[in-house]
């Protein structure tokens, strides 16, 4: 039994992948793994990778009059514009972020869908707190891709940011017999993300406060992607057996 999937007692394997140079293929790779878990050819899995610069739009964004302008603006700033199959609004990521796809088989995958947002938000906030970041669950005013279970960090003495910043964007895909919970952790180098998101949201005429776009190292300068991976694996090990694939 695990915190996020009470019907499972199987160990959770994890693997690290390199970005392929094709952001669309990297995004689709998560769906491919989801199908393999659904089919039973692969067990529960954590997939880690550091993505190439990408601007991932939500399904609702596509219907906005300013979508095409936003996509062109993202591309002009070096971020590949893609539309993800999961929900939410536009989010940006690059090599200073970490994407984690958590995939599990589940006979009734739709059950507990909302609860998973809460469970993973709490789990991931604890990983940031291991690195001395004052992380909390809940939305902050003006954040991009807003959600009830956003994880944000508060500034403390020595922080480069003077306001709370969003640290994680999450999305979920559920199919018959399996689910995929995908999270983007913003760890380093927030300035390019802030610039492109401000431009994109303006083009789509969606209100957004650029100062909410931050990274872990804006709050605690010593934080790196590598140190966050260690903290995240440590938190996972509190709840399940981990096997490196």
C-alpha positions in Angstrom: 0.0 0.0 0.0 1.3 3.5 -0.9 0.3 7.0 -0.1 -0.9 7.7 -3.6 -2.2 4.3 -4.7 -3.7 2.3 -1.8 -4.3 -0.8 -4.0 -0.6 -1.1 -4.9 2.2 -2.8 -3.0 4.6 -3.0 -6.0 7.9 -1.2 -5.7 8.3 2.0 -7.7 11.1 2.0 -10.3 12.7 5.3 -11.4 14.7 6.2 -14.4 16.5 9.3 -15.7 16.3 10.2 -19.4 18.1 12.8 -21.4 16.1 15.4 -23.5 16.0 14.1 -27.1 16.1 17.5 -28.8 12.5 17.0 -29.8 10.3 18.5 -27.1 7.1 17.1 -28.7 8.6 13.6 -28.7 9.7 14.0 -25.0 6.2 15.0 -24.1 4.6 12.1 -26.0 7.1 9.7 -24.3 5.1 10.1 -21.1 1.9 8.9 -22.8 3.8 6.0 -24.4 4.9 4.9 -20.9 1.4 5.3 -19.6 0.2 2.9 -22.3 2.9 0.4 -21.3 1.9 0.5 -17.6 -1.8 0.2 -18.7 -0.9 -2.9 -20.7 1.1 -4.5 -17.8 4.3 -4.6 -19.7 5.9 -2.1 -17.3 5.3 -1.6 -13.6 4.8 1.6 -11.6 7.4 4.2 -12.7 9.0 7.6 -12.0 10.5 9.2 -15.1 12.9 12.1 -14.6 14.2 14.4 -17.3 15.4 18.0 -17.8 13.5 19.4 -20.8 14.6 21.5 -23.6 13.0 25.0 -23.7 9.3 24.4 -24.2 6.1 26.4 -23.9 3.3 23.9 -23.2 -0.1 25.3 -23.8 -3.3 23.9 -22.3 -6.3 22.8 -24.3 -8.3 25.9 -23.3 -5.5 28.2 -24.6 -5.9 26.9 -28.2 -9.4 28.4 -28.4 -8.3 31.9 -27.5 -8.0 34.6 -30.2 -4.4 35.4 -29.2 -3.2 31.8 -29.2 -1.3 32.0 -32.5 0.4 35.2 -31.5 1.4 33.6 -28.2 2.8 30.5 -29.9 4.9 32.7 -32.3 6.1 34.8 -29.5 7.3 31.7 -27.5 9.1 30.4 -30.6 10.8 33.7 -31.2 12.2 33.5 -27.6 13.6 30.0 -28.2 10.7 28.0 -26.5 9.1 25.3 -28.7 5.3 25.9 -28.6 3.4 22.7 -27.9 -0.2 21.8 -26.8 -0.3 19.2 -24.0 -3.2 16.8 -23.7 -3.6 17.4 -20.0 -5.5 20.4 -18.6 -4.3 23.7 -17.2 -2.9 26.9 -18.8 0.4 27.7 -20.4 3.5 26.7 -18.6 7.2 27.2 -19.6 10.2 25.0 -18.9 13.8 24.6 -19.8 17.0 22.9 -18.6 16.8 24.6 -15.2 13.5 22.7 -14.5 12.8 19.0 -13.8 9.9 17.1 -15.1 8.8 14.0 -13.2 6.2 11.7 -14.7 4.7 9.4 -12.0 2.8 6.5 -13.6 0.8 3.8 -11.9 -1.6 1.0 -12.9 -5.0 1.4 -11.2 -8.2 -0.6 -11.9 -10.3 2.5 -11.1 -7.9 5.2 -12.1 -10.6 7.9 -12.2 -11.3 7.3 -8.5 -9.1 9.6 -6.4 -8.2 11.8 -9.2 -8.7 15.0 -7.2 -7.1 13.5 -4.1 -3.9 12.8 -6.0 -3.4 16.5 -6.6 -3.5 17.1 -2.8 -1.3 14.1 -2.0 1.4 15.0 -4.5 1.4 18.7 -3.6 2.0 17.8 0.0 4.7 15.3 -0.9 6.5 17.7 -3.2 6.3 20.7 -0.8 8.1 18.5 1.7 10.9 17.9 -0.8 11.4 21.6 -1.1 11.4 22.1 2.6 14.2 19.6 2.9 16.3 22.2 1.1 15.3 24.9 3.5 12.7 26.5 1.1 9.6 27.7 2.9 7.2 25.8 0.6 3.4 25.7 1.0 0.4 24.3 -0.9 -2.2 26.7 -2.3 -2.5 29.3 -5.1 -0.9 32.7 -5.0 -2.5 35.8 -6.5 -1.8 36.2 -10.2 0.1 33.0 -10.7 0.4 31.4 -14.1 -1.5 28.1 -14.7 -3.4 28.6 -11.4 -4.6 25.7 -9.3 -5.9 24.9 -5.9 -2.9 22.6 -5.2 -0.1 24.8 -6.5 3.1 24.6 -4.5 4.7 28.0 -3.9 7.7 29.2 -1.9 7.9 32.2 0.4 10.9 34.5 0.5 13.1 34.5 3.6 16.2 36.4 4.6 18.7 36.2 1.7 16.2 35.3 -1.0 16.5 37.0 -4.4 12.7 37.2 -4.7 10.7 39.5 -2.5 7.4 37.9 -3.2 6.0 34.3 -3.1 6.8 32.3 -6.3 5.2 29.3 -7.9 7.5 26.3 -7.8 5.6 23.4 -9.4 3.1 23.0 -12.2 1.1 19.7 -12.2 -1.2 18.0 -14.7 -2.8 14.6 -14.7 -3.9 12.1 -17.4 -6.2 9.2 -16.6 -7.0 6.3 -18.9 -8.7 3.0 -18.2 -6.4 1.1 -15.9 -3.7 3.6 -15.3 -2.9 7.2 -14.5 0.0 9.7 -15.2 0.7 12.5 -12.8 3.2 14.9 -14.5 5.0 17.7 -12.6 7.3 20.5 -13.6 9.6 21.6 -10.8 11.2 25.0 -11.4 14.6 24.9 -9.7 17.1 27.2 -11.5 17.3 30.2 -13.8 13.8 31.7 -13.7 14.4 34.9 -15.7 13.9 33.4 -19.2 10.7 31.7 -18.0 9.4 34.9 -16.5 10.0 36.8 -19.8 8.4 34.3 -22.1 5.4 33.6 -19.8 4.7 37.4 -19.5 4.8 37.7 -23.3 2.6 34.7 -23.9 0.0 35.6 -21.3 -0.2 39.1 -22.6 -0.8 37.8 -26.1 -3.6 35.6 -24.9 -5.0 38.4 -22.7 -4.9 36.3 -19.6 -4.1 38.2 -16.4 -0.8 37.0 -14.8 1.6 38.6 -12.4 5.2 38.0 -13.8 6.7 38.2 -10.3 5.0 34.9 -9.4 7.3 33.1 -11.9 10.3 32.1 -9.9 12.5 29.1 -9.1 13.9 27.3 -6.1 17.2 29.1 -6.3 15.4 32.5 -6.1 14.5 31.6 -2.6 17.6 29.6 -1.5 20.6 30.3 -3.8 22.3 26.9 -3.1 19.5 24.9 -4.5 20.2 23.0 -7.8 18.4 20.5 -9.9 20.7 17.8 -8.6 20.1 18.6 -4.9 16.4 18.7 -5.5 16.4 15.2 -7.1 18.1 13.9 -4.0 15.5 15.5 -1.7 12.6 14.3 -3.8 13.9 10.7 -3.8 14.4 10.9 -0.1 10.8 11.9 0.4 9.5 9.1 -1.9 11.5 6.6 0.1 9.5 7.5 3.2 6.5 6.0 1.5 7.6 3.3 -0.8 10.4 1.0 -2.0 12.4 2.6 -4.9 14.2 0.6 -7.5 16.5 2.3 -10.0 15.7 1.1 -13.5 
